Amino acid sequence: LICVPGMGGDGQVHGTFDWLLEYEDLEPLLSPSATGHDYDTPVIVLGCGTSTLSEKLHVAGYRHVTSVDNEPGMVTAMAERHQGTEGLAWVCADVTQATDVLGRRQFGLAVDK
C-alpha cells in the first residue's frame, strides 16, 4: 500500500461497492483475447474505490494489478482486505498527478469504469 497524504477524506469504509457494471459484465471486454494482451500484462484500475474489479481481474488470471484511488479510507480498506495477495497493489493518489508514486511504470491495460 502506498498512500499520499492529503488526498481525499478520512471516513470509515465497510464492504465493497461496484457501480455501473460488475466484472462479469465487463469480462468479455477484458479477456486477453479481447485486449490482445496476456495475463502477464500489467493492469491499472483507475478510481478503484471498493470495487471488486481488481480482485476479479486477478482471480481471472492477471498477475499484476495496480489499483489507484484518491480516497485513503477506500484504498486502506481494500489493501487490508487483500493483504498478502501477491500481484495486487493499492495506491492512494490523484491519478492525474501520480507520477511521483507510480514512477515510470508502464501498464498494458488501463481500466476506468
N, C-alpha and C positions, 0 to 999 in steps of 0.2 A: 504494500500500500504506500503510495506517495500522496501526500496532501499538502497543497499550497495554502498557507494561512490566509485568512481574509476573504476567501471565496465562498459565497453563499451564506446560509443561515446555520443555526446550530440545533434544530429541532430533533426530536427523537423519531426514529424510523422503525416501523414494525412490518414484517411481511414483505410481499413483492407486489408489483403493480405493472401490468402491461396495458398500455393504452393503444388505441388504433388497431393494431394487429398483433397476434401472437406468433411465436416461432413457427408453429405448424402451418400458418397461413403463408409465411414467407419462405418456408423450406425449399419449395421448388425453385425459387429465385436465388437462393444462397448455396445451393449444392455445387460441388466442383464442376459438374457437367454444365451447369448454367453459367458459372462465373469464369470458367476457363482456368481456374486455379486449382491447386491440390490442397490437401489438408495441412501441409506444412506452411502454407501462405500465412504470414502474419495478418491478423484481422484487428481492426479497431472499431469499437462500438461507441459512437458519439452520442452524448446525452443519455447515458445508460440508465440513470435513475436506479430504481429497484426492479427493473425488468429482468425476466428470466432468459432473455435472448442470449446473453453472453454464455451463461451456463449451458444452454441447449445447443449453441454452436460448438461448444467444447465437447459435450456428450456426443454430438453428431460426428465428431472426428477432428475438428480444427484444433491444432495443438498449441497455438499461440494466439490468445485472445486478450486484447487490452481494452478495458472499459473506462471511459472518461466521462465525468460529470463535474459540475462546479458546486454541487451541494455536498459539503463534508459529511453530514449525517447519513446520507444515502450511500456514499462511497464507503464509509466506515462500516455500515451495516452489511453491505454486500461483501466487503473484504473479510469481515468476521465470519459471515455465513460460509464462505468458500475457503477459509483458512486451511492451508496445507494442500490445496488443489494445484498441482503443478500445471502451468500453462495458462492460468487465469491471472491477470494483473489488473489492479484497480487504481486509477489515477484521479485525484481531485484537482481539477484545474479548469479554467476557461479555455476551451479547445482552440479558440481563436488566438490565444496567447500562451500556448502550451509548449512552445519550442524549448524553453528553459527546463521543462520537466521531461518531455519526450525526446529531446535532443534531435539528432538527425535520423532517428529510426524511420524505417520505411514500412509501409503497410500495403499489401497487395489488394486488400478488400476493406472498404470503409462502409459501415452500416449506420444510417441515421434514420430511425423510424419515428 
